[in-house]
């Protein structure tokens, strides 16, 4: 795909369309005339302000659901194996088996809840946004951390999808970005419709 000025309008979602035709390059002649009336004597300046507003790169919550389901499934398998071993060891002491089984199930419940909370708190604060020229990677709830990367510095784009991810339309996007003379790998996880954004980022390849 040839590099050059990207068709940035392709990342807009249906509810983020430009109702007044303020974005250059995406207007009919009639809309261009209306745009000049709307913006007055400085249409370019105001249009650039509109384009500089970050647009979210959506993440697919099904990715989190799949991860949590995997943890619960693995915990259930371990509990079954443990109970089988315990039942063999306490074949002649059913009361002891019941006590140990209750302890194992209680431990499993606590561990599953702890893993669910940890994974949710790790997944939810990660957000990504894109402007005409920059990628913004946001992390954290109380202590927020924003990292900004110039899209013009992107050197390579790769999409990673699992089998389940392909069915549910989510995956990870890996970007090789040149920063301060070094190459840095940026990973955007669980992105919804990753191949769409792969095309968007590919337009910026330097």
Phi and psi in degrees as a GROMACS rama.xvg file:
@    title "Ramachandran Plot"
@    xaxis  label "Phi"
@    yaxis  label "Psi"
@TYPE xy
-75.1566  144.132  UNK-2
-86.4516  164.207  UNK-3
154.089  -157.369  UNK-4
-73.6511  117.714  UNK-5
-70.6104  153.696  UNK-6
-84.7936  80.8369  UNK-7
-63.1412  -24.2768  UNK-8
-61.724  -17.3037  UNK-9
-68.8049  -18.4077  UNK-10
-87.0066  -7.1249  UNK-11
-70.5092  137.868  UNK-12
-85.0552  163.371  UNK-13
-55.2145  -33.4761  UNK-14
-87.1725  6.40249  UNK-15
-119.91  25.3621  UNK-16
-68.7098  163.993  UNK-17
-93.731  92.925  UNK-18
-66.1506  -24.4086  UNK-19
-104.757  6.52578  UNK-20
65.5731  39.4199  UNK-21
-86.7926  -15.1041  UNK-22
-88.373  120.43  UNK-23
-63.9308  142.365  UNK-24
90.8819  -3.96422  UNK-25
-128.396  28.6102  UNK-26
-126.157  149.368  UNK-27
-79.1551  166.492  UNK-28
-55.2271  -40.518  UNK-29
-64.3785  -39.6152  UNK-30
-68.6802  -33.2872  UNK-31
-61.7996  -41.9763  UNK-32
-64.6453  -42.4942  UNK-33
-64.0409  -36.9245  UNK-34
-61.1389  -43.8906  UNK-35
-62.9884  -37.3902  UNK-36
-66.8392  -37.9363  UNK-37
-68.8497  -40.2769  UNK-38
-93.302  -14.1512  UNK-39
75.2011  -138.334  UNK-40
-85.7888  -8.4445  UNK-41
-127.687  63.1351  UNK-42
-66.4673  -35.6763  UNK-43
-66.9186  -44.0997  UNK-44
-61.2699  -47.2225  UNK-45
-69.4405  -35.6255  UNK-46
-65.113  -38.0552  UNK-47
-65.4567  -35.7614  UNK-48
-63.6952  -39.2249  UNK-49
-64.5276  -43.2014  UNK-50
-69.0341  -26.054  UNK-51
-76.9449  -10.0205  UNK-52
-70.6852  125.161  UNK-53
-62.2248  140.627  UNK-54
-112.127  127.487  UNK-55
-64.7493  141.633  UNK-56
-95.5186  108.338  UNK-57
-68.1549  144.502  UNK-58
-107.228  148.829  UNK-59
-94.2713  114.167  UNK-60
-63.2618  -18.0635  UNK-61
-61.0825  -28.0412  UNK-62
-62.1431  -42.5018  UNK-63
-66.6297  -41.0881  UNK-64
-60.2658  -43.4313  UNK-65
-63.1593  -42.7619  UNK-66
-63.4729  -42.7759  UNK-67
-67.004  -39.7941  UNK-68
-63.2041  -35.7946  UNK-69
-64.1615  -40.8978  UNK-70
-64.0229  -45.0347  UNK-71
-63.8279  -42.0178  UNK-72
-62.4228  -44.7445  UNK-73
-63.9131  -40.3068  UNK-74
-63.5857  -38.9788  UNK-75
-64.0059  -40.9153  UNK-76
-62.3217  -45.3204  UNK-77
-63.5899  -37.6296  UNK-78
-66.1969  -43.1199  UNK-79
-60.7697  -45.5969  UNK-80
-61.6528  -43.0767  UNK-81
-64.7093  -41.5449  UNK-82
-67.3983  -36.3109  UNK-83
-63.6838  -42.5122  UNK-84
-65.9052  -41.0987  UNK-85
-67.2101  -40.2576  UNK-86
-63.4827  -34.2326  UNK-87
-68.5273  -41.3293  UNK-88
-73.3115  -24.6161  UNK-89
-118.453  37.5726  UNK-90
-60.5652  -30.9013  UNK-91
-100.643  10.4757  UNK-92
-139.26  77.0337  UNK-93
-60.0124  -33.2937  UNK-94
-65.1221  -42.9016  UNK-95
-63.3982  -39.2785  UNK-96
-61.181  -42.1478  UNK-97
-62.9183  -42.6234  UNK-98
-63.7852  -46.1566  UNK-99
-66.2125  -39.0943  UNK-100
-63.1217  -41.939  UNK-101
-61.7302  -40.9215  UNK-102
-63.2478  -42.9659  UNK-103
-64.3836  -45.1165  UNK-104
-65.1256  -37.8666  UNK-105
-65.648  -42.8801  UNK-106
-62.1766  -41.3387  UNK-107
-61.7843  -43.3861  UNK-108
-62.3277  -44.0785  UNK-109
-63.3281  -44.322  UNK-110
-66.4412  -40.4433  UNK-111
-64.2485  -44.7219  UNK-112
-61.6248  -41.7465  UNK-113
-63.4922  -42.9595  UNK-114
-65.27  -40.5662  UNK-115
-62.0575  -45.3238  UNK-116
-63.6978  -43.2174  UNK-117
-64.559  -46.2567  UNK-118
-66.6551  -38.8103  UNK-119
-65.9475  -43.9969  UNK-120
-67.9497  -25.3589  UNK-121
-81.108  -32.1438  UNK-122
-83.7265  -46.2593  UNK-123
-61.4585  -42.6475  UNK-124
-70.2325  -14.3487  UNK-125
-78.8221  118.908  UNK-126
-137.829  150.585  UNK-127
-128.285  142.03  UNK-128
-135.993  155.93  UNK-129
-135.922  138.981  UNK-130
-114.595  -170.45  UNK-131
-64.347  -27.497  UNK-132
-126.185  -11.0657  UNK-133
-134.821  152.418  UNK-134
-108.64  130.099  UNK-135
-115.599  122.338  UNK-136
-109.229  113.729  UNK-137
-105.123  142.331  UNK-138
-147.54  142.161  UNK-139
101.833  155.503  UNK-140
-111.582  -63.5983  UNK-141
-77.4802  -53.8105  UNK-142
-99.0235  94.4259  UNK-143
-84.7828  143.503  UNK-144
-134.94  122.472  UNK-145
-112.239  130.548  UNK-146
-116.885  131.958  UNK-147
-116.445  130.752  UNK-148
-125.472  138.028  UNK-149
-76.6122  127.347  UNK-150
-64.0872  -27.3472  UNK-151
-67.1723  -15.1002  UNK-152
-92.0872  1.91377  UNK-153
-69.0375  130.944  UNK-154
-113.536  -23.7846  UNK-155
-157.211  145.534  UNK-156
-129.541  130.32  UNK-157
-135.776  139.915  UNK-158
-110.731  132.52  UNK-159
-115.546  124.421  UNK-160
-132.222  138.343  UNK-161
-86.0928  172.369  UNK-162
-60.7788  -44.975  UNK-163
-66.3295  -38.1123  UNK-164
-60.6981  -38.7197  UNK-165
-64.7691  -37.5966  UNK-166
-70.6984  -34.992  UNK-167
-99.948  4.91612  UNK-168
61.8556  54.5642  UNK-169
-145.494  158.704  UNK-170
-174.362  178.458  UNK-171
-101.616  141.204  UNK-172
-110.645  125.847  UNK-173
-109.933  123.51  UNK-174
-115.27  132.105  UNK-175
-97.1461  113.896  UNK-176
-119.296  133.178  UNK-177
-86.2361  116.363  UNK-178
-131.281  125.38  UNK-179
50.9883  41.9768  UNK-180
81.0514  -1.78177  UNK-181
-117.454  156.475  UNK-182
-96.9742  127.004  UNK-183
-120.167  137.486  UNK-184
-95.6888  120.974  UNK-185
-107.294  127.074  UNK-186
-115.557  121.78  UNK-187
-103.381  113.123  UNK-188
-94.7699  145.823  UNK-189
56.5639  39.965  UNK-190
-75.6202  135.463  UNK-191
-74.9312  134.077  UNK-192
52.3221  60.7484  UNK-193
-62.8928  -29.8891  UNK-194
-69.4249  -28.506  UNK-195
-63.1491  -47.1501  UNK-196
-75.0834  -23.6129  UNK-197
-60.4018  -43.1103  UNK-198
-64.6249  -39.797  UNK-199
-61.8965  -49.7368  UNK-200
-66.519  -33.6446  UNK-201
-62.1648  -30.1954  UNK-202
-62.1547  -22.107  UNK-203
-95.4635  -1.04783  UNK-204
-52.3663  127.847  UNK-205
